[in-house]
């Protein structure tokens, strides 16, 4: 992975990004702002499934309110994340936090879609099953962890110690 | 007691030493600060979009606020605690950093915006709670989004300046280690 990352670092798109300081800062800034929207929307959907937010509203209404914001901000967050990875692949690929964050992000997207699927299949007045609520609880923790891990990428050795891929 | 001596005593405190010398205390606190800051932004945005009538138009503003703002306050509390802990490590440097000063100003303006809204703009809320907010209320919503986004971005900017503010002389290349 390190060899691939080092090769990637030397490619033209990577050089174009990491040699342009303002672009790196712009990417980080946009990534951070969209992380706020992703976190807010994702957590609200999961909190509704658990029943701690907007329990008076059908899940479909909450989904209609937050899913478009989640999807669009997630798209920008992923795009700026890919650009940052391309700009500094060695730093990203050799960080345990990066891979855990990526896995959690995929899990959150899949889990959120599964919640919506479960809601659409269930009769209108039915509450979520205990399993679905458990998944939603896991999603809340995972969305929070994603934001935490994003910053931890820079401190991989200090955070993960011997578990860090940088060792 | 001068500001300088207060800053010196903060920076020289046992808590500051703990934060500086205990690995990975600073890293965990900083990551938690980022998490709290984006959570504040994400939840404040929900209320602000309702104020701008861009979302939740069928839901009363008071209800959206009542449901969402407790999350904002929890996140804000966490941000204040972690931010204060970070501040202790280099109080003098942070205090003199323009990005930090601008962030503090944006934070103050965001608080002022909220106070003005609660004290004056929201007085007649019963008449527009379920409808389109007044122009003053919408202006407060827009100002809130801009100010909280500025708080987050200026916070990031402090990191770019590494806690210092100086111009790197031409021809001098600084290499920072990855960790």
Boltz contact constraints between the chains, C-beta under 6 A:
constraints:
  - contact:
      token1: [A, 29]
      token2: [B, 153]
      max_distance: 6.0
  - contact:
      token1: [A, 32]
      token2: [B, 156]
      max_distance: 6.0
  - contact:
      token1: [A, 33]
      token2: [B, 149]
      max_distance: 6.0
  - contact:
      token1: [A, 35]
      token2: [B, 38]
      max_distance: 6.0
  - contact:
      token1: [A, 36]
      token2: [B, 38]
      max_distance: 6.0
  - contact:
      token1: [A, 36]
      token2: [B, 41]
      max_distance: 6.0
  - contact:
      token1: [A, 36]
      token2: [B, 42]
      max_distance: 6.0
  - contact:
      token1: [A, 37]
      token2: [B, 42]
      max_distance: 6.0
  - contact:
      token1: [A, 39]
      token2: [B, 38]
      max_distance: 6.0
  - contact:
      token1: [A, 39]
      token2: [B, 39]
      max_distance: 6.0
  - contact:
      token1: [A, 39]
      token2: [B, 42]
      max_distance: 6.0
  - contact:
      token1: [A, 40]
      token2: [B, 42]
      max_distance: 6.0
  - contact:
      token1: [A, 40]
      token2: [B, 43]
      max_distance: 6.0
  - contact:
      token1: [A, 40]
      token2: [B, 45]
      max_distance: 6.0
  - contact:
      token1: [A, 40]
      token2: [B, 46]
      max_distance: 6.0
  - contact:
      token1: [A, 53]
      token2: [B, 67]
      max_distance: 6.0
  - contact:
      token1: [A, 91]
      token2: [B, 178]
      max_distance: 6.0
  - contact:
      token1: [A, 147]
      token2: [B, 35]
      max_distance: 6.0
  - contact:
      token1: [A, 147]
      token2: [B, 38]
      max_distance: 6.0
  - contact:
      token1: [A, 148]
      token2: [B, 31]
      max_distance: 6.0
  - contact:
      token1: [A, 148]
      token2: [B, 35]
      max_distance: 6.0
  - contact:
      token1: [A, 151]
      token2: [B, 31]
      max_distance: 6.0
  - contact:
      token1: [A, 151]
      token2: [B, 34]
      max_distance: 6.0
  - contact:
      token1: [A, 152]
      token2: [B, 31]
      max_distance: 6.0
  - contact:
      token1: [A, 155]
      token2: [B, 27]
      max_distance: 6.0
  - contact:
      token1: [A, 157]
      token2: [B, 179]
      max_distance: 6.0
  - contact:
      token1: [A, 158]
      token2: [B, 23]
      max_distance: 6.0
  - contact:
      token1: [A, 158]
      token2: [B, 24]
      max_distance: 6.0
  - contact:
      token1: [A, 158]
      token2: [B, 27]
      max_distance: 6.0
  - contact:
      token1: [A, 159]
      token2: [B, 24]
      max_distance: 6.0
  - contact:
      token1: [A, 159]
      token2: [B, 27]
      max_distance: 6.0
